[in-house]
Amino acid sequence: MPKKIRMPESPLENEPWPRTEKEDLEAFLAMCEAEFQQDTRNALPAFEALTYCVAPHWGKNQRPKELKLPWWAVEVLCIGYLTYKDQAQSNNPVSLGQAYNIEAQAQGEEPAITKSLRRLRDLRIALMIALLREKDWKLEAAQEQAHQETRLSITQIKRIWRKHGPRAREQLKKLREATSS
């Protein structure tokens, strides 16, 4: 059984936010589409995009009768369903997860969702370190704090920072510029 990925809270939870809900949705959908374009076999960004579109309406009494959805995401999900349906009629049926290419394709291979969640976790950890560095923490102290909060090894934390640190610093810089204007 695979190990559970501990997901730290977003380190930006208490930060001032410069964008409206609509602007955020547009940005998230653009990120999902860009991720999909990097690997068009991966349907997870399409599921994610639809979740972002629906989430603002969950738990509300008034739900819209119609919802604007990105065409690329709907198309990806329809193609996956049709693949599943066509394969069900063949001598070689596949699971729904295989049709969407989100299950591991070979024994010992990680499912796509595990890889995606790990990447999100790593980006949050890098952002946590970047925020601490912004508060004049030494790099080693910020990495130690991330280690304490996530219970990942210090070696993993350092690897995460090397890989995602530049992106986290750049995103934090953009956020600060947007909130100061």
C-alpha positions in Angstrom: 0.0 0.0 0.0 1.4 3.4 -1.0 2.4 5.9 1.8 -0.1 8.7 2.4 1.2 12.1 1.2 0.9 14.6 4.0 -0.4 17.8 2.5 0.6 21.0 4.3 -1.9 23.8 4.4 -1.3 26.5 1.9 1.2 28.9 3.4 -0.7 31.8 1.7 -3.8 31.1 3.7 -3.5 34.3 5.8 -1.9 36.5 3.1 -3.7 39.4 1.5 -5.0 38.4 -1.8 -5.0 40.8 -4.8 -7.5 39.0 -7.1 -11.2 38.5 -7.2 -12.8 35.1 -7.2 -13.4 35.4 -11.0 -9.8 36.3 -11.6 -8.6 33.4 -9.5 -10.8 31.0 -11.4 -9.4 32.3 -14.7 -5.8 31.9 -13.4 -6.5 28.3 -12.1 -8.1 27.3 -15.3 -5.2 28.6 -17.3 -2.8 26.7 -15.1 -4.8 23.5 -15.5 -4.8 23.9 -19.3 -1.1 24.6 -19.4 -0.5 21.5 -17.3 -2.7 19.5 -19.6 -0.8 20.8 -22.7 2.5 19.5 -21.1 1.0 16.0 -21.1 -2.1 15.6 -23.1 -2.5 11.9 -21.9 -3.1 13.2 -18.4 -6.8 13.8 -17.7 -6.2 15.0 -14.1 -6.0 18.7 -15.1 -9.4 18.4 -16.7 -10.9 17.0 -13.5 -9.2 19.7 -11.5 -10.5 22.4 -13.9 -14.1 21.2 -13.5 -13.7 21.0 -9.7 -12.6 24.7 -9.7 -15.7 25.6 -11.7 -18.1 23.8 -9.5 -16.5 24.4 -6.0 -17.9 28.0 -5.5 -21.4 26.5 -5.7 -21.0 23.6 -3.2 -23.0 23.9 -0.1 -25.2 26.7 -1.4 -28.9 26.6 -1.6 -29.0 28.4 -4.9 -27.1 26.5 -7.5 -26.9 27.6 -11.1 -28.9 25.6 -13.7 -26.0 26.0 -16.1 -22.3 26.3 -15.6 -19.6 27.8 -17.9 -16.9 25.1 -18.4 -13.7 25.1 -20.4 -14.2 23.2 -23.6 -10.8 21.5 -23.5 -11.7 19.9 -20.1 -15.1 18.7 -21.2 -13.5 17.3 -24.4 -10.8 15.4 -22.4 -13.4 13.8 -20.1 -15.7 12.9 -23.0 -12.8 11.2 -24.9 -11.9 9.3 -21.8 -15.4 8.1 -21.3 -15.8 7.0 -24.9 -12.5 5.1 -24.7 -13.8 3.3 -21.6 -17.1 2.6 -23.4 -15.4 1.3 -26.6 -13.0 -0.8 -24.6 -15.9 -2.3 -22.6 -17.2 -3.8 -25.9 -13.9 -5.3 -26.9 -12.0 -8.4 -25.8 -9.6 -6.2 -23.8 -11.7 -4.0 -21.5 -10.0 -1.4 -19.4 -10.9 0.2 -16.1 -12.3 3.8 -16.0 -9.0 4.9 -14.4 -7.0 3.3 -17.2 -9.3 5.0 -19.9 -8.5 8.3 -18.3 -4.8 7.4 -17.9 -4.9 8.2 -14.2 -4.2 4.7 -12.9 -0.7 3.3 -12.9 -0.2 1.5 -16.2 2.3 -0.9 -15.0 3.0 -2.7 -11.8 5.2 -0.6 -9.5 4.3 2.6 -11.3 2.7 5.4 -9.3 -0.9 6.6 -10.2 -1.0 10.0 -11.8 -2.9 11.5 -8.8 0.0 10.5 -6.4 2.5 12.3 -8.6 0.2 15.3 -8.9 -0.4 15.5 -5.1 3.3 15.2 -4.4 4.1 18.0 -6.8 1.5 20.2 -5.0 2.9 19.3 -1.6 6.4 20.1 -2.8 5.3 23.5 -4.2 3.6 24.3 -0.9 6.7 23.4 1.0 8.9 25.5 -1.2 6.4 28.4 -0.8 6.5 28.0 3.0 10.3 28.2 2.9 10.2 31.3 0.6 7.8 33.0 3.0 10.1 32.3 5.9 13.1 33.6 3.9 11.1 36.7 3.2 10.9 37.2 7.0 14.7 37.1 7.2 14.9 33.4 8.3 18.2 31.7 7.4 17.7 29.1 4.7 18.8 26.2 7.1 16.3 27.4 9.8 13.5 27.7 7.2 14.2 24.2 5.9 14.3 22.9 9.5 10.9 24.5 10.1 9.5 22.8 7.0 11.0 19.5 8.2 9.3 19.9 11.6 5.9 20.8 10.1 5.8 18.1 7.3 7.8 15.4 9.0 9.7 14.8 5.8 13.4 14.2 6.0 15.7 17.3 5.9 17.2 15.8 2.7 13.8 15.7 1.0 13.2 19.3 2.1 16.5 20.4 0.6 15.7 18.5 -2.6 12.3 20.2 -2.8 13.8 23.6 -2.2 16.4 23.1 -4.9 13.8 22.0 -7.4 10.9 24.4 -6.6 12.5 27.2 -4.7 13.1 29.5 -7.7 9.5 29.1 -8.8 8.2 29.7 -5.2 10.3 32.9 -4.9 9.1 34.2 -8.3 5.4 33.5 -7.4 5.8 35.2 -4.1 7.4 38.2 -5.8 4.5 38.4 -8.2 2.0 38.2 -5.4 3.8 41.0 -3.5 3.8 43.2 -6.6 0.1 42.6 -7.2 -0.9 43.4 -3.6 1.2 46.5 -3.5 -0.3 48.1 -6.6 
